[in-house]
Amino acid sequence: MELTVVELSRLQFALTAMFHFIFVPLTLGLSFILAIMESVYVMTNNPIYKDMVKFWGKLFGINFALGVTTGLTMEFQFGTNWAYYSHYVGDIFGAPLAIEGLVAFFLESTFIGLFFFGWDRLTKRQHLLTTWLVALGSNFSALWILIANGWMQNPVGSEFNFETMRMEMVSFAELIFNPVAQVKFVHTVASGYVTGAMFVLAISAYYLLKKRDIAFARRSFAIAASFGLASILSVIVLGDESGYEIGDVQKTKLAAIEAEWDTHEPPAAFTLIGLPNEDTMTTDYAIKIPYVLGLIATRSVDEPVTGIKDLISEHEQRIRRGMVAFGLLQQLRHGDKSAETIAAFNEVKVDLGYGLLLKKYTDNVTDATDEQIQAAAKDTIPKVAPLFWSFRAMVFSGFVMLFVFAMAFWQSTQHRQEKKKWLLRMCLWSLPLPWIAAECGWFVAEYGRQPWSIAEILPTGLSASSVSAGDVTLSLLAICSFYLLLFIAEMYLMIHFAKRGPSSLGLNKYHFEQLNNAPQGGL
């Protein structure tokens, strides 16, 4: 089957975004772990913590460099592959991206240099401040990116201007304090902390299994277990809050994630597992937990969670109102700017985006047939099965990590982690879990928004650039080849330096042996 320009552009952006997000959570998590380790070094003056910061910082630097490279490629696509999107919403979407680039990114990058090259030029406290600013800069950078993405999910603080045919900002404060953006930010950075903690925990467990760099590994293991347990608990709590926000402003996404085909009497049950059947609009072999979905999505026992069938009916009505809005917009563009026409358009312009969904089926939106309207209404529901299973893979990975961190924390407080080989192996084999959870989470967030590039405003099908499918295919192949080389370089460097271990830092051999033979208690 031949792919269209829109489908190829979506595929390219999905590949670049999800590849970029391999590096982002580790940057967020490792930066804070480095700050914690260096804080302990400054408080205790124990040189092993300085070596911990230098060693884990080396791995952090490799990851950061590749994250920056892949992030730039992703942002350029707004101009190359999504030109109409950039024109239509650039007044709003460009502001947080510009702030991220001019403030957060340069803040982070500047202090990264001081972090690596300032050990012999700064005092201990000055270098500690630098490390904390690196951590805060990485989180500040994520904040503005997620504000931009949160607006795509819940476009507040903006209005459509029929004179310019663009969305324009009316409230910068609403853009910043968008509840969806705020929930996404705290949930995403907390998942990054989990990734950084699992990374340190797994490699430390590897050293303990190999009975090498033991003093270093003990302390790294303990810090990662403590930080990771706090972080995974935060992710679970914030995930619940995210579910509530989705239930409030993204009912279609929630219904698709839960394969909620019908609107049932409240409170809705949570489908633990089952087989979504989109042909019959049922979930076969479903195992449900009573009340749970209602409590998560509505925080009540008397509010229903709207099912997919009812949402399709609602969207059909909004498409019909969107047809009216489109007709009035055509009148305005042809010079009829009477007060009556403007007032009539303002009453229905909220549904203009639904009318634009008909562009997939006809150029003459105002004369669309009932069959075309019904087809467009069905298009408002994303594919259920991919969302259903991705969400459950994310949640399952999260609870497995909760168990791993809890066991690691308990055993490290008892100074028994070295004796529990099963735990060390579990920690090592759990290393991929935070990336699985993060990638599934982003897939749910972005695929669940379809068919919209901007929720209920701009359909994805209208957002692409006027380029040929061959051009996009060529750039897709080039990017895949380039990213494959980057991935090979990342894996080689990470594995190489992790295998060399902290001993490669040149720690005094006699002092290192003393540390390895020291008792586990204390810092």
C-alpha positions in Angstrom: 0.0 0.0 0.0 1.4 3.4 -1.0 1.6 5.9 1.9 0.5 9.5 1.5 2.5 12.5 2.4 0.6 12.9 5.6 1.2 9.3 6.7 4.9 9.5 5.8 5.3 12.7 7.6 3.6 11.3 10.7 5.8 8.2 10.5 8.9 10.3 10.3 7.9 12.6 13.2 7.0 9.5 15.3 10.3 7.9 14.7 12.3 11.0 15.4 10.3 11.9 18.5 10.4 8.4 20.0 14.1 8.1 19.2 14.8 11.5 20.8 12.9 10.3 23.9 15.4 7.5 24.4 17.8 10.2 25.7 15.5 12.7 27.4 14.4 10.8 30.5 17.9 9.6 31.2 19.1 13.2 31.0 16.4 14.4 33.4 17.0 11.6 35.9 20.8 11.4 35.9 21.2 15.2 36.3 19.3 15.1 39.6 21.1 12.0 40.8 24.4 13.8 40.1 23.3 16.8 42.1 22.3 14.5 45.0 25.7 12.6 44.9 27.7 15.8 44.8 25.6 17.3 47.7 26.6 14.3 49.7 30.3 14.8 48.7 30.2 18.4 49.8 28.5 17.5 53.1 30.8 14.5 54.0 34.0 15.4 52.1 34.2 11.7 51.2 36.1 11.5 47.9 34.2 8.4 46.7 31.2 10.6 46.1 33.2 12.9 43.9 34.3 9.9 41.9 30.6 8.8 41.7 29.7 12.2 40.2 32.6 12.1 37.7 31.8 8.6 36.6 28.1 8.9 36.2 28.6 12.3 34.8 30.7 10.8 32.0 27.7 8.6 31.0 25.4 11.6 31.4 27.5 13.7 29.0 27.4 11.0 26.3 23.6 10.8 26.6 23.2 14.6 26.7 25.1 15.1 23.5 23.1 12.7 21.5 19.8 14.0 23.0 20.6 17.5 21.8 21.5 16.2 18.3 18.2 14.3 17.9 16.1 17.1 19.4 17.3 19.6 16.8 16.3 17.3 14.0 12.9 16.9 15.4 12.2 20.6 15.7 13.3 21.3 12.2 10.5 19.1 10.9 7.9 21.7 11.9 9.2 23.8 9.0 9.9 21.0 6.5 7.1 18.5 7.0 4.4 20.5 8.8 4.4 23.9 7.2 0.7 24.6 7.4 0.7 23.5 11.0 3.5 26.0 11.7 1.6 28.7 9.9 -1.8 28.0 11.6 -0.6 27.8 15.2 2.9 29.3 15.1 1.8 32.4 17.1 1.1 30.2 20.1 3.3 27.1 19.6 6.4 29.1 18.7 6.5 31.0 22.0 7.3 28.2 24.4 9.7 26.6 21.9 11.6 29.9 21.6 11.8 30.3 25.4 13.1 26.8 25.7 15.8 27.4 23.1 16.9 30.9 24.2 16.7 30.4 28.0 16.5 26.8 29.2 18.7 25.1 26.6 21.5 27.7 26.8 21.3 27.7 30.6 21.6 23.9 30.6 24.4 23.8 27.9 26.5 26.6 29.6 26.5 24.9 32.9 27.2 21.5 31.3 30.6 23.0 30.2 31.3 24.2 33.7 30.3 20.9 35.2 32.8 18.9 33.1 35.7 21.4 33.0 35.2 23.3 36.3 36.4 20.7 38.8 39.9 22.3 39.2 38.7 25.9 38.6 35.7 26.1 41.0 35.4 25.6 44.7 33.4 22.6 45.9 30.3 24.7 46.6 30.6 26.6 43.3 30.8 23.3 41.4 27.8 21.9 43.4 25.8 25.0 42.4 26.8 24.3 38.8 25.6 20.7 39.0 22.2 21.8 40.5 21.8 24.4 37.8 22.4 21.7 35.1 19.6 19.6 36.8 17.3 22.6 37.0 18.1 23.7 33.4 17.2 20.2 32.0 13.9 20.3 33.9 13.2 23.9 32.8 13.8 22.9 29.3 11.3 20.0 29.6 8.8 22.4 31.1 8.6 24.6 28.0 8.5 21.7 25.6 5.6 20.1 27.6 3.8 23.4 27.7 3.8 23.5 23.9 2.7 19.8 23.8 0.1 20.3 26.4 -1.4 23.1 24.3 -1.7 20.7 21.4 -3.7 18.4 23.7 -5.8 21.2 25.3 -5.6 24.4 23.3 -6.4 27.1 25.9 -5.5 30.8 25.8 -6.1 31.2 22.1 -8.7 32.2 19.5 -9.1 31.7 15.8 -8.8 34.9 13.8 -10.8 34.7 10.5 -8.9 37.8 9.2 -5.5 36.0 9.3 -6.8 32.4 9.2 -4.6 31.5 12.1 -4.9 30.7 15.8 -3.6 33.6 17.9 -2.7 33.8 21.6 -5.0 35.8 23.8 -3.6 34.7 27.2 0.0 33.7 27.9 -0.9 32.9 31.5 -3.5 30.4 30.4 -0.9 28.8 28.1 1.6 28.4 30.9 -0.9 27.2 33.5 -2.7 24.9 31.2 -3.7 22.0 33.6 -2.9 19.3 31.0 0.6 20.8 30.5 1.3 21.0 34.2 0.2 17.4 34.8 2.3 16.2 31.7 5.3 18.1 33.0 5.4 16.6 36.5 4.5 13.1 35.2 7.2 13.2 32.5 10.0 14.5 34.7 9.1 12.0 37.4 9.4 9.2 34.8 12.8 10.7 33.9 13.9 10.4 37.5 12.8 6.8 37.5 14.8 6.2 34.3 18.0 7.7 35.8 17.5 5.8 39.0 17.0 2.5 37.2 20.1 3.1 35.0 22.3 3.7 38.1 20.7 0.8 40.0 21.1 -1.7 37.2 24.8 -0.9 36.4 25.6 -0.9 40.2 23.9 -4.3 40.5 26.2 -5.5 37.6 29.3 -4.4 39.5 28.1 -6.1 42.7 27.4 -9.3 40.8 30.9 -9.2 39.3 32.3 -8.3 42.8 34.1 -5.3 41.5 34.1 -1.6 42.4 32.1 -2.7 45.5 32.3 0.4 47.6 31.3 2.6 44.7 28.5 0.2 43.7 27.1 0.0 47.2 26.7 3.7 47.6 25.4 4.2 44.0 22.9 1.3 44.5 21.6 2.9 47.8 21.2 6.3 46.3 19.5 5.0 43.2 17.1 2.7 45.2 16.1 5.6 47.5 15.6 8.1 44.7 14.0 5.6 42.4 11.4 4.5 45.0 10.4 8.1 45.7 10.2 8.7 42.0 8.1 5.7 41.0 5.6 6.4 43.7 5.4 10.0 42.3 4.9 8.6 38.8 2.0 6.4 40.0 0.3 9.2 41.9 0.8 11.7 39.1 -0.4 9.1 36.6 -3.7 9.0 38.5 -3.9 12.8 38.3 -3.2 12.6 34.6 -6.1 10.2 34.2 -8.3 12.7 35.9 -7.2 15.5 33.5 -7.8 13.2 30.5 -11.2 12.3 31.7 -12.0 16.0 32.0 -10.7 17.4 28.7 -9.9 14.4 26.4 -12.9 12.1 26.8 -12.2 10.4 23.4 -8.7 9.4 24.3 -9.8 8.1 27.7 -12.5 6.0 26.1 -10.1 4.6 23.6 -7.5 3.8 26.2 -10.0 1.9 28.3 -11.9 0.4 25.3 -15.0 2.0 26.8 -17.5 1.3 24.0 -20.7 2.1 25.9 -21.7 4.6 28.5 -22.5 2.6 31.6 -24.2 3.6 34.8 -21.6 5.4 37.1 -19.2 4.6 38.5 -17.5 3.0 35.5 -15.5 -0.2 35.9 -11.8 -0.4 34.8 -11.0 -3.1 32.2 -7.9 -4.8 33.5 -7.4 -6.9 30.4 -9.4 -8.0 27.4 -9.4 -8.1 23.6 -10.8 -5.0 22.0 -12.8 -5.8 18.9 -13.3 -2.7 16.8 -15.6 -4.4 14.3 -18.2 -5.3 16.9 -17.3 -2.4 19.3 -17.0 -4.8 22.2 -14.1 -6.0 24.4 -13.9 -9.8 24.3 -12.9 -11.8 27.4 -12.8 -8.6 29.5 -11.8 -8.7 33.1 -13.1 -5.6 34.9 -12.5 -4.0 38.3 -15.7 -2.3 39.5 -15.7 1.5 40.3 -12.0 2.1 39.5 -12.3 3.9 36.2 -15.0 6.2 37.5 -12.9 7.1 40.5 -9.8 7.8 38.4 -11.6 9.7 35.5 -14.2 11.7 37.4 -13.2 11.5 41.1 -16.8 10.6 41.9 -19.2 7.7 42.0 -22.1 9.4 40.2 -20.6 10.8 37.0 -20.5 8.6 33.9 -17.5 8.0 31.6 -18.8 8.6 28.1 -18.4 5.6 25.8 -17.1 5.6 22.2 -20.5 5.0 20.6 -22.0 8.1 22.3 -18.9 10.1 21.5 -19.3 9.3 17.8 -22.9 10.6 18.0 -21.8 13.8 19.7 -19.0 14.3 17.2 -21.4 13.9 14.3 -23.5 16.8 15.7 -20.3 18.8 16.1 -19.4 18.1 12.5 -22.7 19.4 11.3 -22.2 22.6 13.3 -18.7 22.7 11.9 -20.2 22.7 8.4 -22.2 25.8 9.3 -19.1 27.4 10.7 -17.2 26.6 7.5 -19.9 28.2 5.4 -20.0 31.3 7.5 -16.2 31.5 7.3 -16.4 31.4 3.5 -18.8 34.3 3.6 -16.5 36.3 5.8 -13.5 35.6 3.5 -15.6 36.8 0.5 -16.3 40.1 2.1 -19.5 39.7 4.0 -18.3 41.1 7.4 -21.6 42.2 8.7 -22.3 42.2 12.4 -24.8 39.4 11.9 -22.4 37.1 10.0 -19.6 37.7 12.5 -22.0 37.0 15.5 -23.3 33.8 13.8 -19.7 32.6 13.1 -18.6 33.3 16.7 -21.4 31.1 18.0 -20.3 28.0 16.0 -16.6 28.6 15.4 -15.7 26.3 18.3 -16.8 23.4 16.0 -14.9 24.7 12.9 -12.2 22.0 13.3 -14.8 19.3 13.2 -16.1 20.7 9.9 -12.5 20.6 8.6 -12.5 16.8 9.1 -14.7 16.6 6.0 -11.9 17.9 3.9 -10.7 14.3 3.8 -13.8 13.3 1.8 -14.9 16.5 -0.1 -13.6 19.9 -1.0 -17.2 21.3 -0.7 -17.6 20.9 3.1 -21.0 22.6 3.3 -22.5 20.1 0.9 -21.1 16.9 2.5 -23.4 13.9 2.4 -24.7 12.0 5.4 -22.3 9.1 4.6 -19.3 11.5 4.5 -20.4 13.0 7.8 -20.7 9.6 9.5 -17.3 8.5 8.1 -15.7 11.7 9.5 -17.4 11.1 12.9 -15.9 7.6 13.0 -12.5 9.1 12.2 -12.6 11.1 15.4 -11.9 7.8 17.3 -8.3 6.6 17.2 -7.5 2.9 16.8 -8.4 1.4 20.2 -6.2 -1.8 20.3 -2.8 0.0 20.1 -3.8 2.5 22.8 -5.4 -0.2 25.0 -2.3 -2.4 25.0 0.3 0.4 25.1 -1.3 1.9 28.2 -1.3 -1.5 29.9 2.3 -2.1 29.0 3.2 1.2 30.6 1.3 0.5 33.8 2.6 -3.0 34.1 6.2 -1.8 33.7 5.6 0.8 36.3 4.4 -1.6 38.9 7.2 -4.0 38.2 9.6 -1.1 38.8 7.8 -0.3 42.0 8.5 -3.8 43.3 12.2 -3.7 42.2 12.8 -0.3 43.8 11.0 -1.3 47.0 13.1 -4.5 47.3 16.3 -2.7 46.5 15.6 0.0 49.0 14.7 -2.4 51.7 17.8 -4.6 51.2 20.1 -1.6 51.0 18.8 -0.3 54.3 19.7 -3.7 55.8 23.1 -3.7 54.0 22.2 -7.0 52.4 22.0 -6.1 48.7 25.2 -7.9 47.8 23.9 -11.2 49.3 20.7 -11.1 47.3 21.8 -12.3 43.9 18.2 -12.7 42.7 17.6 -9.0 43.5 20.8 -7.9 41.7 19.8 -9.9 38.6 16.3 -8.5 38.8 17.7 -5.0 38.9 20.0 -5.7 36.0 17.2 -7.2 33.8 14.8 -4.4 34.7 17.0 -1.8 32.9 14.8 -1.6 29.8 11.6 -1.1 31.7 11.6 2.7 32.2 12.2 3.2 28.5 9.4 0.8 27.6 7.1 2.7 29.9 8.1 6.1 28.6 7.8 5.2 25.0 4.4 3.6 25.5 3.3 6.7 27.5 4.3 9.0 24.7 2.6 6.8 22.1 -0.6 6.9 24.2 -0.4 10.7 24.5 0.2 11.4 20.9 -1.6 8.7 19.0 -4.5 9.1 21.3 -4.9 12.7 20.1 -5.6 11.6 16.5 -7.1 12.6 14.1 -6.0 16.0 15.5 -2.6 17.8 15.4 -4.3 20.4 17.6 -7.2 18.9 19.6 -10.5 19.8 18.0 -9.0 22.6 16.0 -6.7 21.4 13.3 -6.9 17.9 11.7 -3.6 16.2 11.1 -4.6 15.6 7.5 -4.5 19.4 6.8 -1.3 20.1 8.7 1.4 18.7 6.3 3.6 20.6 4.0 3.1 20.7 0.2 5.9 18.3 -0.6 6.0 15.1 -2.5 5.8 11.6 -1.0 9.2 10.9 -2.6 10.8 13.8 -0.8 9.5 12.7 2.6 10.5 9.1 1.9 14.1 10.2 1.0 14.4 12.3 4.2 12.9 9.4 6.2 15.5 7.0 4.9 18.3 9.5 5.6 17.1 10.2 9.1 16.8 6.5 9.9 20.3 5.8 8.6 21.7 8.7 10.6 19.8 7.7 13.8 21.0 4.1 13.4 24.6 5.4 13.5 23.9 7.5 16.5 22.3 4.6 18.3 25.3 2.4 17.6 27.6 5.1 18.9 25.5 5.6 22.0 25.4 1.9 22.8 29.1 1.4 22.2 30.1 4.4 24.3 27.7 3.6 27.2 28.7 -0.1 27.3 32.4 0.7 26.9 32.5 3.2 29.8 30.2 1.1 32.0 32.3 -2.0 31.6 35.5 0.0 32.4 33.8 1.2 35.5 34.8 3.7 38.1 38.3 2.2 38.5 39.0 3.9 35.1 38.9 7.3 36.9 42.3 6.6 38.4 41.3 6.3 42.0 44.3 5.6 44.2 44.7 1.8 44.3 45.4 1.6 48.0 42.5 3.9 48.9 40.2 2.0 46.5 41.0 -1.3 48.2 40.4 0.2 51.6 37.0 1.4 50.4 36.1 -2.0 49.0 37.0 -3.8 52.3 35.2 -1.2 54.5 31.9 -2.1 56.3 28.7 -1.1 54.5 27.2 1.0 57.2 27.2 4.8 57.0 28.1 7.2 54.2 
